[in-house]
Amino acid sequence: MVAINLLKKFVYGLLLLIVVLTICLWRETRKGYYVPFKTESKSFQILRALGKGDVFTSRLLSSKPVSEKGQLSVALLVKLDKVNGSISPTPPGNNAVVKSKKSVLSVNVWNEESSSKNLIPRLQKVKNNYQSMNKYNVTYKGRRNTTRLSPEKLLCQLRDRVNVTMIHGSDGPFNTSEWQKYLPEKNLSQEVGHFRQCAVVSSAGALKSSHLGPEIDTHDAVLRFNAAPTIGFQSDVGEKTTIRLVNSQLVTVKEQKFLTDILYNTGILIVWDPAPYHAEIHQWYRKPDYNFFANYKEYRTRHPKQPFYILNPKMQWELWDILQENSLEDIQPNPPSSGMLGIVIMMTLCDEVNIYEFLPSKRQTDICHYYQRYHDYACTMGAYHPLLFEKNLVKRVNQGQNELIYTHGKVTLPGFRNMHC
């Protein structure tokens, strides 16, 4: 009888040990893991994450998700070693690894050669559906750069071919006495002047607990997007707002409370709306993607002293053409994201532009926005917008260190006026 009791105790103890070991192993695997695979001649890394839900975001980066269905996406990463910036052929771990002999920091950063072929099949299908839909009648007939342009040439393309202008009174249907009282008298550059160092702050969930707020606020000017708040998040995103770029969906949809929310009363506002591919202004004016004109006028009536601009829709497709020209595959025939538009706008106003969490850092998460609890990796990879290809281009022209992408999600680009093309 005593022997049987001892045997039971031994069995129970063994089972308890197995349970403890199982829990420890489960916790380790929950930290995330990588599935390496090869595309052409280089090793890529896919961050594998199980997302919740089955929806992807629309172009409104700060609102609740739309009802369309799509596959959660994953981030394409590449391992860069701090030895001549070389690409490592071996799969990295999840965290930075310090090599004892050479004290080399191994980090995971965005791979500038990312391809939609590397995406999970369902997200590829979403991209293909948008290409088949071709809502904006895109008929690209430009060249394709089969050889990679240098960062300098890419930057010169952006400077010389993307005309960043706002709608003014001489633009076709806006040339009426009714519109004259709503459009700002000064153009944007006259209104803001010249900035030395600027920050573009994404709305990415990775900004949560980043503690980047003090650094962001040291910039001369800060651009934010859509409904991204600062109150309650100052330690992570700062509190300075110089320019806020919003899309027409946010301005139009009642649930966004654009006309009443005091969030929008700070800084300069710029609204943008997709137009048909390279359409003339009057063509877009007759049928905007979201008819925001009434709310624009109403807001201007309520806040006549706050500068509020309408982005010339020609800009978005001039920028899209450059993205397509420098991508070997067909990209989504939809306008670039607010993030990419904001980056280029600030490059026209500033000597240097620091961009935060447009390229994901070590804090990358499936949370779309730092101020919401909505989860979807498509917010990083893109569904409606050609985000993957935008990030590829931004990574190629980055003048900062890869380590800063990893630690801060920080990319540094030059202002157009300081470039010699």
Summary of the structure (lengths in Angstrom):
residues: 421
radius of gyration: 23.9
end to end distance: 91.6
largest distance: 102.4
contacts: 1338
relative contact order: 0.17
helix: 37%
strand: 18%
